[in-house]
Amino acid sequence: MRRVSTIAVAGIATAALAFSVTACGSSSEEGSKDAGIGLAYDVGGRGDHSFNDSAAKGYDKALKDFDVKGKELTAKDGDTDADRYDKLASLAEAGYNPVVGVGYAWTPSLTKAAKKYKDTDFAIVDSVVEAKNVASLVSAEHEGSYLAGVAAGLKTKSNKVGFIGGTDSALIKKFAGGFQQGLKDTNPKASLDVQWVQVGSAKGFGMPDRGKDIAEGMLSNKVDVIFSAAGGSGAGAIEATAGKKGTWSIGVDGDQYYDKGLAQYKNTILTSMVKTVDGSVYDFIKSVIKDKKPESGVQSYDLKRGGVSLSYSGGFINDIKPKIEAAKKKIVDGQIKVNDTYKD
């Protein structure tokens, strides 16, 4: 969920950038590369109860395990690609290595930064940047979302299910497509209402009030299970679902049943489609700092590798676990081919 402190951090980052450009005025390739780990969050930053927090978890573990320092920056609403590039450049100039961009919105700016700072090891989460010094950390969101669709199809009583996406990007349509297929394969009678928080804009990941409004509209139409892939906006949807008896939300990215910021709603979180963003970020950092063999190219975290999964926290889907595990096995064995995009 958005907080004033997030905006403050972004402001500090901008000020720090202005200072570094004025004071240094030279490429980090001429300086040391031992300042620590640089992490650039997407809109919402640390504390979004979702995607960014998962990346932060891997980052925090790396700081502790490898006894290094780090610096975190956060993209602001309205940041241009040039603004995002400046943030990445400030980290590289200051000697942070590796540098991780959390989210596909960093693609253009990280592509440019990797080209200029060739001695810096970069990673991008949920996108692909083709460069020798970039690791592209991607997940099979559609596979994990298929399992969420199976759970929704088995748990809905109204046969009306909802999906809320932060925006209508190709990435979020992977979630929607897998969820749609899992739902229909399991319960052909169920209908799916798909809505986007903000069409064509990453701002949709940091609008919890809007997420809540969309969810309340769905609930008023007798939708009783809502899966949100919307970052901080999803927290608003979870809040709305908790306010109506007999309805469920499905969390995303991390296991939101255990999210301290959502603790008061945990008994209405049916399950979560967990992405090991923390694991992929940690693995990449480890490859650079400890192993001295930086990952590069596409690093795929699919269902077979354990890169995505469905949580059983709370015990709310234990009764349907055999069916979920059967579906998982079919995907891993190649018997089920999951759609990687949403079909209207």
PyMOL commands that set and color helices and strands:
alter all, ss='L'
color gray80, all
select helices_A, chain A and resi 4-23+28-30+51-66+81-93+104-116+141-155+170-186+202-205+208-220+232-242+256-258+260-268+277-289+313-315+318-332
alter helices_A, ss='H'
color red, helices_A
select strands_A, chain A and resi 36-41+70-74+96-102+122-125+134-139+160-165+191-196+225-229+248-253+269-275+297-301+308-310
alter strands_A, ss='S'
color yellow, strands_A
deselect
rebuild
show_as cartoon
